Amino acid sequence: EPEVTQTPSHQVTQMGQEVILRCVPISNHLYFYWYRQILGQKVEFLVSFYNNEISEKSEIFDDQFSVERPDGSNFTLKIRSTKLEDSAMYFCASSVGFGEKLFFGSGTQLSVL
Amino acid sequence: DAKTTQPTSMDCAEGRAANLPCNHSTISGNEYVYWYRQIHSQGPQYIIHGLKNNETNEMASLIITEDRKSSTLILPHATLRDTAVYYCIVRAGGAAGNKLTFGGGTRVLVKP
């Protein structure tokens, strides 16, 4: 069964550093998402992306965050200058169309020291 | 999206049916009920969804009340691998319905 792939599974960085989290969505999917989950808390929506632009974003997704689809297969989340509070599990998801079910990757655990 | 209310946790016995309730009394006519689960910090996994009719697939059954104000997810024969947090999510249909908004979910522990 096709799946959403995320790399790396764990990322450790120093506060203030830039990080890029990578995702390969399912190949025929057109909508892409990033969610995050701080330890012990809810899964929170960050952003959705379609047709090479952001279609929706949450209040969490401020100027420190950006997303990109640099080629036909990858979807990335960049955090420009990481803060301690950015430590979380970041999940990428994709769906074949608008309103269709989301398929999630296994996540990248980001630790900011 | 309409808010949902789920019990914080529940236990069930291996091999028995697990019935997970969800209240969504403010659901509107074009909103769907989705169920996802999250096994130990893995990515959420889609289980099933429905609008007003009962639905069944290889994983579970979804029973939605006639007034649509509540629903029940049924895992017919729970196994230890079904231990997870189960999320009931109401998702708008039409042009407004793309992102999923997760609540706290029900932590289900399947015991031998």
HADDOCK unambig.tbl for C-alpha pairs under 7 A between the chains (distance, minus, plus):
assign (segid A and resid 42 and name CA) (segid B and resid 102 and name CA) 6.57 0.50 0.50
assign (segid A and resid 42 and name CA) (segid B and resid 103 and name CA) 6.26 0.50 0.50
assign (segid A and resid 42 and name CA) (segid B and resid 104 and name CA) 5.92 0.50 0.50
assign (segid A and resid 43 and name CA) (segid B and resid 102 and name CA) 5.80 0.50 0.50
assign (segid A and resid 44 and name CA) (segid B and resid 102 and name CA) 6.81 0.50 0.50
assign (segid A and resid 45 and name CA) (segid B and resid 101 and name CA) 6.83 0.50 0.50
assign (segid A and resid 91 and name CA) (segid B and resid 43 and name CA) 6.46 0.50 0.50
assign (segid A and resid 98 and name CA) (segid B and resid 98 and name CA) 5.92 0.50 0.50
assign (segid A and resid 99 and name CA) (segid B and resid 93 and name CA) 6.83 0.50 0.50
assign (segid A and resid 99 and name CA) (segid B and resid 97 and name CA) 5.47 0.50 0.50
assign (segid A and resid 99 and name CA) (segid B and resid 98 and name CA) 4.77 0.50 0.50
assign (segid A and resid 103 and name CA) (segid B and resid 45 and name CA) 6.90 0.50 0.50
assign (segid A and resid 103 and name CA) (segid B and resid 46 and name CA) 6.99 0.50 0.50
assign (segid A and resid 104 and name CA) (segid B and resid 43 and name CA) 5.36 0.50 0.50
assign (segid A and resid 104 and name CA) (segid B and resid 44 and name CA) 5.99 0.50 0.50
assign (segid A and resid 104 and name CA) (segid B and resid 45 and name CA) 6.73 0.50 0.50
assign (segid A and resid 105 and name CA) (segid B and resid 43 and name CA) 5.52 0.50 0.50
assign (segid A and resid 106 and name CA) (segid B and resid 42 and name CA) 5.19 0.50 0.50
assign (segid A and resid 106 and name CA) (segid B and resid 43 and name CA) 4.62 0.50 0.50
assign (segid A and resid 107 and name CA) (segid B and resid 42 and name CA) 6.82 0.50 0.50
assign (segid A and resid 107 and name CA) (segid B and resid 43 and name CA) 6.11 0.50 0.50
